[in-house]
Protein backbone atom coordinates (compact mmCIF):
# COMPACT_ATOMS: atom_id res chain seq x y z
CA UNK A 1 0.00 0.00 0.00
CA UNK A 2 1.42 3.37 -0.97
CA UNK A 3 1.72 6.13 1.57
CA UNK A 4 -0.12 9.34 0.65
CA UNK A 5 0.68 12.78 1.98
CA UNK A 6 -1.78 14.52 4.29
CA UNK A 7 -2.45 17.15 1.62
CA UNK A 8 -3.71 14.46 -0.76
CA UNK A 9 -5.78 12.75 1.90
CA UNK A 10 -7.52 16.04 2.70
CA UNK A 11 -8.66 16.85 -0.84
CA UNK A 12 -12.34 17.73 -0.92
CA UNK A 13 -14.61 15.68 -3.21
CA UNK A 14 -15.03 18.66 -5.57
CA UNK A 15 -11.26 18.83 -6.11
CA UNK A 16 -11.06 15.09 -6.76
CA UNK A 17 -13.94 15.35 -9.26
CA UNK A 18 -12.16 18.22 -11.04
CA UNK A 19 -9.00 16.10 -11.34
CA UNK A 20 -10.96 13.18 -12.77
CA UNK A 21 -12.65 15.46 -15.32
CA UNK A 22 -9.30 16.99 -16.30
CA UNK A 23 -7.87 13.50 -16.77
CA UNK A 24 -10.81 12.55 -18.97
CA UNK A 25 -10.27 15.63 -21.14
CA UNK A 26 -6.56 14.83 -21.45
CA UNK A 27 -7.45 11.28 -22.49
CA UNK A 28 -9.89 12.61 -25.09
CA UNK A 29 -7.22 14.93 -26.53
CA UNK A 30 -4.76 12.03 -26.69
CA UNK A 31 -7.32 9.86 -28.45
CA UNK A 32 -8.07 12.67 -30.93
CA UNK A 33 -4.38 12.59 -31.83
CA UNK A 34 -4.73 8.81 -32.22
CA UNK A 35 -1.86 8.20 -29.80
CA UNK A 36 -1.62 5.13 -27.59
CA UNK A 37 -0.71 5.42 -23.92
CA UNK A 38 2.76 4.15 -24.83
CA UNK A 39 3.18 6.84 -27.51
CA UNK A 40 1.96 9.57 -25.19
CA UNK A 41 4.17 8.45 -22.31
CA UNK A 42 7.15 8.37 -24.68
CA UNK A 43 6.44 11.95 -25.72
CA UNK A 44 6.08 12.97 -22.05
CA UNK A 45 9.26 11.12 -21.01
CA UNK A 46 7.34 9.26 -18.32
CA UNK A 47 6.15 5.72 -17.78
CA UNK A 48 2.83 4.46 -19.15
CA UNK A 49 1.76 4.05 -15.51
CA UNK A 50 2.33 7.78 -14.86
CA UNK A 51 0.44 8.66 -18.03
CA UNK A 52 -2.48 6.47 -16.93
CA UNK A 53 -2.41 8.13 -13.49
CA UNK A 54 -2.59 11.54 -15.16
CA UNK A 55 -5.56 10.49 -17.27
CA UNK A 56 -7.25 8.95 -14.22
CA UNK A 57 -6.99 12.17 -12.25
CA UNK A 58 -4.72 10.75 -9.55
CA UNK A 59 -3.87 13.67 -7.23
CA UNK A 60 -0.25 12.62 -6.70
CA UNK A 61 0.72 12.99 -10.35
CA UNK A 62 3.45 15.57 -11.01
CA UNK A 63 2.46 19.07 -12.07
CA UNK A 64 5.42 18.96 -14.43
CA UNK A 65 3.93 15.98 -16.25
CA UNK A 66 0.57 17.77 -16.40
CA UNK A 67 2.07 20.96 -17.85
CA UNK A 68 4.13 18.94 -20.33
CA UNK A 69 0.96 17.10 -21.43
CA UNK A 70 -0.90 20.38 -21.87
CA UNK A 71 1.97 21.72 -23.98
CA UNK A 72 2.12 18.55 -26.04
CA UNK A 73 -1.62 18.70 -26.74
CA UNK A 74 -1.55 22.41 -27.62
CA UNK A 75 -3.45 23.43 -24.50
CA UNK A 76 -0.75 25.25 -22.53
CA UNK A 77 -2.50 28.61 -22.94
CA UNK A 78 -5.37 27.27 -20.82
CA UNK A 79 -3.14 27.63 -17.75
CA UNK A 80 -3.26 31.42 -17.93
CA UNK A 81 -6.81 31.36 -16.56
CA UNK A 82 -5.82 29.20 -13.56
CA UNK A 83 -5.53 31.32 -10.40
CA UNK A 84 -5.65 34.52 -12.45
CA UNK A 85 -4.22 37.58 -10.69
CA UNK A 86 -5.67 41.08 -10.39
CA UNK A 87 -4.69 43.50 -13.14
CA UNK A 88 -2.13 45.57 -11.19
CA UNK A 89 -0.34 42.63 -9.68
CA UNK A 90 -0.36 40.65 -12.93
CA UNK A 91 1.06 43.66 -14.79
CA UNK A 92 3.96 43.98 -12.36
CA UNK A 93 4.82 40.30 -12.79
CA UNK A 94 4.62 40.36 -16.59
CA UNK A 95 6.74 43.54 -16.65
CA UNK A 96 9.59 41.48 -15.24
CA UNK A 97 9.72 43.14 -11.83
CA UNK A 98 11.67 40.97 -9.48
CA UNK A 99 11.68 40.75 -5.74
CA UNK A 100 15.08 41.74 -4.39
CA UNK A 101 16.76 40.61 -1.25
CA UNK A 102 18.67 43.08 0.84
CA UNK A 103 22.37 42.96 0.23
CA UNK A 104 24.15 40.97 2.89
CA UNK A 105 26.88 42.65 4.93
CA UNK A 106 29.25 39.97 3.69
CA UNK A 107 28.96 36.98 1.48
CA UNK A 108 28.06 33.67 3.15
CA UNK A 109 31.03 31.92 4.68
CA UNK A 110 33.26 34.99 4.56
CA UNK A 111 35.13 36.00 7.69
CA UNK A 112 34.87 39.69 8.54
CA UNK A 113 37.69 41.76 10.02
CA UNK A 114 35.97 41.83 13.42
CA UNK A 115 35.82 38.01 13.41
CA UNK A 116 39.61 37.85 12.91
CA UNK A 117 40.31 39.86 16.07
CA UNK A 118 41.20 37.22 18.68
C-alpha positions as CSV (number, residue, x, y, z in Angstrom):
1,X,0.0,0.0,0.0
2,X,1.4,3.4,-1.0
3,X,1.7,6.1,1.6
4,X,-0.1,9.3,0.6
5,X,0.7,12.8,2.0
6,X,-1.8,14.5,4.3
7,X,-2.5,17.2,1.6
8,X,-3.7,14.5,-0.8
9,X,-5.8,12.8,1.9
10,X,-7.5,16.0,2.7
11,X,-8.7,16.8,-0.8
12,X,-12.3,17.7,-0.9
13,X,-14.6,15.7,-3.2
14,X,-15.0,18.7,-5.6
15,X,-11.3,18.8,-6.1
16,X,-11.1,15.1,-6.8
17,X,-13.9,15.4,-9.3
18,X,-12.2,18.2,-11.0
19,X,-9.0,16.1,-11.3
20,X,-11.0,13.2,-12.8
21,X,-12.7,15.5,-15.3
22,X,-9.3,17.0,-16.3
23,X,-7.9,13.5,-16.8
24,X,-10.8,12.6,-19.0
25,X,-10.3,15.6,-21.1
26,X,-6.6,14.8,-21.5
27,X,-7.4,11.3,-22.5
28,X,-9.9,12.6,-25.1
29,X,-7.2,14.9,-26.5
30,X,-4.8,12.0,-26.7
31,X,-7.3,9.9,-28.5
32,X,-8.1,12.7,-30.9
33,X,-4.4,12.6,-31.8
34,X,-4.7,8.8,-32.2
35,X,-1.9,8.2,-29.8
36,X,-1.6,5.1,-27.6
37,X,-0.7,5.4,-23.9
38,X,2.8,4.2,-24.8
39,X,3.2,6.8,-27.5
40,X,2.0,9.6,-25.2
41,X,4.2,8.5,-22.3
42,X,7.2,8.4,-24.7
43,X,6.4,11.9,-25.7
44,X,6.1,13.0,-22.0
45,X,9.3,11.1,-21.0
46,X,7.3,9.3,-18.3
47,X,6.2,5.7,-17.8
48,X,2.8,4.5,-19.1
49,X,1.8,4.1,-15.5
50,X,2.3,7.8,-14.9
51,X,0.4,8.7,-18.0
52,X,-2.5,6.5,-16.9
53,X,-2.4,8.1,-13.5
54,X,-2.6,11.5,-15.2
55,X,-5.6,10.5,-17.3
56,X,-7.3,8.9,-14.2
57,X,-7.0,12.2,-12.2
58,X,-4.7,10.8,-9.5
59,X,-3.9,13.7,-7.2
60,X,-0.2,12.6,-6.7
61,X,0.7,13.0,-10.4
62,X,3.5,15.6,-11.0
63,X,2.5,19.1,-12.1
64,X,5.4,19.0,-14.4
65,X,3.9,16.0,-16.3
66,X,0.6,17.8,-16.4
67,X,2.1,21.0,-17.9
68,X,4.1,18.9,-20.3
69,X,1.0,17.1,-21.4
70,X,-0.9,20.4,-21.9
71,X,2.0,21.7,-24.0
72,X,2.1,18.5,-26.0
73,X,-1.6,18.7,-26.7
74,X,-1.5,22.4,-27.6
75,X,-3.5,23.4,-24.5
76,X,-0.7,25.3,-22.5
77,X,-2.5,28.6,-22.9
78,X,-5.4,27.3,-20.8
79,X,-3.1,27.6,-17.8
80,X,-3.3,31.4,-17.9
81,X,-6.8,31.4,-16.6
82,X,-5.8,29.2,-13.6
83,X,-5.5,31.3,-10.4
84,X,-5.6,34.5,-12.4
85,X,-4.2,37.6,-10.7
86,X,-5.7,41.1,-10.4
87,X,-4.7,43.5,-13.1
88,X,-2.1,45.6,-11.2
89,X,-0.3,42.6,-9.7
90,X,-0.4,40.7,-12.9
91,X,1.1,43.7,-14.8
92,X,4.0,44.0,-12.4
93,X,4.8,40.3,-12.8
94,X,4.6,40.4,-16.6
95,X,6.7,43.5,-16.6
96,X,9.6,41.5,-15.2
97,X,9.7,43.1,-11.8
98,X,11.7,41.0,-9.5
99,X,11.7,40.7,-5.7
100,X,15.1,41.7,-4.4
101,X,16.8,40.6,-1.2
102,X,18.7,43.1,0.8
103,X,22.4,43.0,0.2
104,X,24.1,41.0,2.9
105,X,26.9,42.6,4.9
106,X,29.3,40.0,3.7
107,X,29.0,37.0,1.5
108,X,28.1,33.7,3.2
109,X,31.0,31.9,4.7
110,X,33.3,35.0,4.6
111,X,35.1,36.0,7.7
112,X,34.9,39.7,8.5
113,X,37.7,41.8,10.0
114,X,36.0,41.8,13.4
115,X,35.8,38.0,13.4
116,X,39.6,37.9,12.9
117,X,40.3,39.9,16.1
118,X,41.2,37.2,18.7
